[in-house]
Amino acid sequence: MPKPLIVELPHELGPVEARRRIAEGLDQMKGMLLKAGVAVDSMAWTGDRLDFAVAAMGQKVDGQVDVRPETVRIEVRLPLLLALFAQKIQKSIGKEGGNLLLTKK
C-alpha cells in the first residue's frame, strides 16, 4: 500500500470557523462528487476530526481531516490504482482547501 497523501493547509480562522467552512464546502461538494461518479460511503465528525470514505471507479478511498488552531491536516489513503494520480489529487486538495480557508469571506 502506498504512503498516505498528506496536505497541510495554514489558516488564521481558528478551529471553529475553519471547521464550519470545511463542513459547508463538503456539503456543496457532495453533489458534484455524485455527478462525477464518486459515492460517499461515510462522513462523520468527531470533535475537530472528520473521518471519510468514498468509492470511485471500483476503488475505495478513506482518510481524515484534522482541524487544528492554525492548520488543517488532510490525510488520504489511496489504493494503488489511484495513487498514480496522487500529485494531481494533492494539488487539487491544496487549491480547493486553500480557497475554503481564505481569511476574507
URVENJO-V247065 format. One record per residue. RES is the residue in three letters. NEAR is the number of other ideal C-beta (glycine too) atoms within 10 Angstrom. Layout:
# URVENJO-V247065
RES/NEAR + RES/NEAR
This chain:
# URVENJO-V247065
MET/8 + PRO/12 + LYS/9 + PRO/15 + LEU/20 + ILE/12 + VAL/18 + GLU/13 + LEU/18 + PRO/10 + HIS/22 + GLU/11 + LEU/19 + GLY/12 + PRO/17 + VAL/11 + GLU/15 + ALA/23 + ARG/19 + ARG/13 + ARG/20 + ILE/22 + ALA/15 + GLU/11 + GLY/14 + LEU/17 + ASP/10 + GLN/9 + MET/15 + LYS/13 + GLY/9 + MET/9 + LEU/14 + LEU/11 + LYS/8 + ALA/9 + GLY/9 + VAL/17 + ALA/11 + VAL/14 + ASP/12 + SER/9 + MET/15 + ALA/9 + TRP/15 + THR/8 + GLY/9 + ASP/16 + ARG/13 + LEU/20 + ASP/13 + PHE/18 + ALA/15 + VAL/18 + ALA/14 + ALA/15 + MET/9 + GLY/7 + GLN/14 + LYS/14 + VAL/18 + ASP/17 + GLY/17 + GLN/15 + VAL/25 + ASP/15 + VAL/25 + ARG/13 + PRO/12 + GLU/11 + THR/15 + VAL/25 + ARG/14 + ILE/22 + GLU/14 + VAL/21 + ARG/17 + LEU/22 + PRO/15 + LEU/9 + LEU/11 + LEU/18 + ALA/18 + LEU/11 + PHE/12 + ALA/15 + GLN/10 + LYS/9 + ILE/17 + GLN/16 + LYS/11 + SER/12 + ILE/17 + GLY/14 + LYS/9 + GLU/13 + GLY/19 + GLY/14 + ASN/11 + LEU/20 + LEU/21 + LEU/11 + THR/8 + LYS/3 + LYS/9
